[in-house]
Amino acid sequence: MVKAKLAIGCVLLVVFLTSCSKPELPYFLHLENLQFQKSSKEMVELSALAVYHNPNPIKGIITRSAFEIYLDDQLLAEMEQKLSVNVAASSDFSIPISLKFDPSELLKKEGNILLNAAKRLLNQELELRYKGKLYLSFLGKEVAIPVDYREKLELGEYINTLN
C-alpha cells in the first residue's frame, strides 16, 4: 500500500514538473478599426483596437500602455494610458487606443512631417508606426510586452474626413 502511494506520488510529481513551464509573453497580432474620429485644423483624433494573444493558461490584467507614434518614421506623438483590461487565459484580447494631436505642430517638427507626407501624396499613402510597451500583471507580477507595428494609411480616407 505504501509502495503504491509512493509510486503514485512520484508519477504525479513528474507530471507536475514536466507540465509546468515558464509563462510566455502575450504577443501583438494587429490593429483593428483604425479610424479618424475627429479632424480639424486644431485637432486630429485617431482610434484603433490593438489585438494581442495570450498563449498562457493563466489570466492577467493590462495595467497601462506607453507608445510613441510615428508618421513616416518621424515622431508624431507620445501616448500613455492607464488601463484595467482583463485578459482571459489562452485567448485573444484587445486594447483601445486613442491618439490626439495638433496637426499644426507637424509643421514645426524637425524634418517637417507634413512636407514629407506631401511628397508621398502621389503614392496616396503614409506609414503610421506604433512603438512602445503594454504592461500586463500576471500572478501579481508586472511584465512589459514590446510592440513595434506599422500600418499603411490611405490619404483619401483622411481627406474625406475633412469634408
C-alpha positions in Angstrom: 0.0 0.0 0.0 2.8 2.4 0.9 4.7 1.5 -2.3 1.6 2.2 -4.4 1.1 5.6 -2.7 4.8 6.4 -3.2 4.6 5.3 -6.9 1.5 7.5 -7.5 3.2 10.4 -5.7 6.3 10.1 -7.9 4.2 9.9 -11.1 2.2 13.0 -10.1 5.4 14.8 -9.2 7.0 14.0 -12.6 3.7 15.1 -14.5 3.6 18.3 -12.4 7.2 19.2 -13.0 7.1 18.5 -16.8 3.8 20.2 -17.4 4.7 23.5 -15.7 6.6 25.9 -17.9 7.5 29.5 -17.6 4.7 31.8 -18.8 5.2 33.3 -22.3 4.7 36.9 -23.1 1.4 37.7 -24.8 2.2 39.0 -28.3 0.8 41.6 -30.6 -1.2 40.4 -33.6 -2.5 43.5 -35.4 -4.5 46.7 -35.3 -8.2 46.7 -36.0 -10.6 49.5 -36.8 -8.0 52.3 -37.3 -10.3 55.3 -37.8 -10.1 59.1 -37.8 -12.6 60.1 -35.1 -12.3 63.8 -35.5 -10.3 66.0 -37.9 -10.0 69.8 -37.9 -7.2 72.4 -38.2 -6.8 72.3 -34.5 -7.0 68.6 -33.7 -6.9 65.1 -35.2 -8.1 62.1 -33.2 -7.3 58.6 -34.3 -8.7 55.4 -32.6 -8.0 51.7 -33.0 -8.0 48.4 -31.2 -4.7 46.7 -30.6 -5.2 42.9 -30.7 -3.0 40.6 -28.8 -2.9 36.9 -28.0 -2.3 35.5 -24.5 -0.7 32.0 -25.0 -0.8 31.2 -21.3 -3.3 29.1 -19.4 -3.5 31.9 -16.8 -5.3 35.2 -16.9 -3.9 38.6 -16.3 -4.7 42.4 -16.2 -3.4 45.1 -18.6 -2.5 47.9 -16.3 -1.0 50.6 -18.7 0.5 51.3 -22.0 3.2 53.7 -23.3 3.6 54.3 -27.0 5.4 56.6 -29.4 3.5 57.2 -32.7 5.5 57.9 -35.9 4.2 59.2 -39.2 6.7 58.2 -42.0 9.4 57.5 -39.4 9.1 60.9 -37.7 7.8 61.2 -34.2 4.2 62.4 -34.2 3.1 62.0 -30.6 3.7 60.1 -27.4 0.8 58.4 -25.6 0.4 56.9 -22.2 -2.7 55.3 -20.9 -3.7 53.8 -17.5 -5.9 50.7 -18.1 -7.6 47.9 -16.3 -8.4 45.3 -19.0 -9.0 41.7 -18.0 -7.1 39.2 -20.1 -8.6 35.7 -20.4 -6.4 32.6 -20.4 -5.3 31.2 -23.8 -7.2 33.8 -25.8 -7.0 36.9 -27.9 -7.8 40.3 -26.3 -7.9 43.9 -27.5 -6.9 47.2 -26.0 -8.5 50.5 -27.1 -6.0 53.1 -28.4 -6.9 56.8 -28.7 -4.5 59.4 -30.0 -5.0 63.2 -30.3 -2.6 65.6 -31.8 -2.5 69.2 -33.2 -1.7 69.0 -36.9 -0.2 72.5 -36.9 2.6 71.0 -34.7 3.6 68.8 -37.6 4.9 71.9 -39.4 7.1 72.8 -36.5 8.8 69.5 -36.1 12.3 68.9 -37.4 12.2 67.4 -40.9 8.7 68.9 -41.5 6.5 65.8 -41.3 3.8 67.5 -43.5 6.2 68.3 -46.2 7.5 64.7 -46.3 3.9 63.5 -46.2 3.0 65.8 -49.2 5.9 64.2 -51.1 4.2 60.9 -50.7 0.8 62.3 -51.7 1.5 60.9 -55.2 1.6 57.4 -53.7 -1.6 58.2 -51.8 -0.3 56.5 -48.6 1.5 57.2 -45.4 3.0 54.9 -42.8 1.9 55.1 -39.2 4.0 53.3 -36.7 3.2 52.4 -33.1 6.2 51.6 -30.9 6.2 51.0 -27.2 5.1 48.7 -24.4 2.0 47.3 -22.9 2.2 46.4 -19.2 0.5 43.2 -18.0 0.1 41.9 -14.5 0.4 38.1 -14.3 0.1 36.5 -10.9 0.8 39.8 -9.2 4.0 40.5 -11.2 4.0 43.2 -13.9 5.7 42.4 -17.3 6.3 44.6 -20.3 5.2 43.5 -23.7 7.1 45.2 -26.5 5.2 46.4 -29.6 6.5 47.7 -32.9 3.8 47.8 -35.5 3.5 49.6 -38.9 0.3 50.4 -40.7 -0.2 52.0 -44.1 -2.8 54.8 -44.2 -4.7 55.8 -47.3 -4.7 59.6 -47.7 -8.0 59.5 -49.5 -9.6 58.2 -46.3 -8.2 61.2 -44.3 -9.1 63.8 -46.9 -12.7 62.5 -46.9 -12.9 63.1 -43.1 -12.0 66.8 -43.6 -15.2 67.5 -45.7 
